[in-house]
């Protein structure tokens, strides 16, 4: 994962990230999000079960024309994490932590691993613990099954990155997706040759 994460970091951003600053690489900082959530700033509920993060204005996909990254993109990214074609290997780290995620993933695992079938499943199912705040399309709300002070660190892993709507046309980890990568980072993939 380390080598892959180093590559992904250049074109795939997370809500929170680890800064490339000597001596500070283990403390999460805002990346797409406007701030690291805390109880004091209202980003975490007093019981530690609800997290709200707002994506900053101006965080854009490199589409034509460029498009704002939204909370719906974050929800889509979380959903794709447990897809039936290439699920993220670290799912046990947070699958039971996010409310409703285990049930969503159990159902998703039974879906045919094709782009059309996966899109149909994601369009017809929700995760109760990941949603767009109805008052702001840039705010994503996470509901946890138990308090977890390490949850902000989990939001820094690339598996929980937002996914643009264009990705629904491709199977996760497929070479056709790699040839149509959409970037919200400082770099973009200009060309891709499988196995190179």
Residue pairs with C-beta under 8 A, 6 or more apart in sequence:
1 89
1 90
4 158
5 157
5 158
8 158
8 161
9 17
9 158
9 185
10 185
10 186
10 187
11 181
11 183
11 184
11 185
11 186
11 187
11 188
11 189
12 158
12 161
12 183
12 184
12 185
13 31
13 32
13 59
13 69
13 161
13 162
13 184
13 185
14 31
14 32
14 155
14 156
14 157
14 158
14 160
14 161
15 30
15 31
15 32
15 33
15 53
15 55
15 74
15 140
15 155
15 156
15 160
15 162
16 28
16 29
16 30
16 31
16 33
16 36
16 53
16 152
16 153
16 155
16 156
17 28
17 29
17 30
17 31
17 156
18 25
18 26
18 27
18 28
18 29
18 156
19 25
19 27
19 29
28 36
28 152
28 153
28 155
28 156
29 36
30 36
30 56
31 156
32 55
32 56
32 59
32 69
32 162
32 184
33 53
33 54
33 55
33 56
33 155
34 53
34 54
34 55
34 56
35 41
35 43
35 53
35 54
36 43
36 152
37 43
37 44
37 51
37 52
37 53
37 152
38 44
39 45
39 46
39 48
42 52
43 51
43 52
43 53
44 50
44 51
44 52
45 51
47 147
48 144
48 147
48 148
48 149
49 143
49 144
49 145
49 146
49 147
50 141
50 142
50 143
50 144
51 141
51 142
51 144
51 151
51 152
52 133
52 139
52 140
52 141
52 142
53 139
53 140
53 142
53 155
54 136
54 138
54 139
54 140
55 68
55 69
55 70
55 71
55 74
55 138
55 139
55 140
55 162
56 138
57 68
57 138
58 68
59 68
59 69
59 184
60 66
60 67
60 68
60 69
60 184
61 67
61 68
61 69
61 73
61 164
61 182
61 183
61 184
62 182
62 183
62 184
62 188
63 164
63 166
63 182
67 164
68 138
69 162
69 164
69 184
70 132
70 137
70 138
70 162
71 132
71 133
71 136
71 137
71 138
71 139
71 140
72 132
72 137
73 162
73 163
73 164
73 165
74 130
74 140
74 160
74 162
75 127
75 130
75 131
75 132
75 140
76 122
76 162
76 163
76 164
76 165
76 167
76 168
77 160
77 161
77 162
77 163
78 98
78 101
78 127
78 130
78 160
79 104
79 108
79 122
79 127
79 130
80 118
80 122
80 163
80 167
80 172
81 87
81 88
81 91
81 159
81 160
82 88
82 91
82 95
82 101
82 104
82 105
82 108
82 109
83 108
83 113
83 118
83 171
83 172
84 108
84 109
84 110
84 111
84 112
84 113
84 118
85 113
85 118
85 171
85 172
85 173
85 174
86 171
86 172
86 173
86 174
87 105
87 109
88 159
90 157
90 159
91 105
93 154
94 101
94 151
94 154
94 160
95 101
95 102
95 105
96 102
96 145
97 144
97 145
97 146
97 148
97 151
97 154
98 127
98 129
98 130
98 142
98 143
98 144
98 145
99 127
99 128
99 129
99 143
99 144
99 145
100 126
100 127
100 128
100 129
100 130
101 127
101 129
101 130
104 125
104 126
104 127
107 121
107 125
108 118
108 121
108 125
111 117
111 118
111 120
111 121
113 171
114 171
115 168
115 169
115 170
115 171
118 168
118 171
118 172
119 168
119 169
122 168
128 143
129 142
129 143
129 144
129 145
130 140
130 141
130 142
130 143
131 140
131 141
132 139
132 140
132 141
133 139
133 140
133 141
142 151
144 151
148 154
154 160
162 184
164 182
164 184
166 180
166 182
167 177
167 182
169 180
170 176
170 177
170 180
171 177
175 192
175 194
178 189
178 192
178 194
179 192
181 188
181 189
181 192
183 189
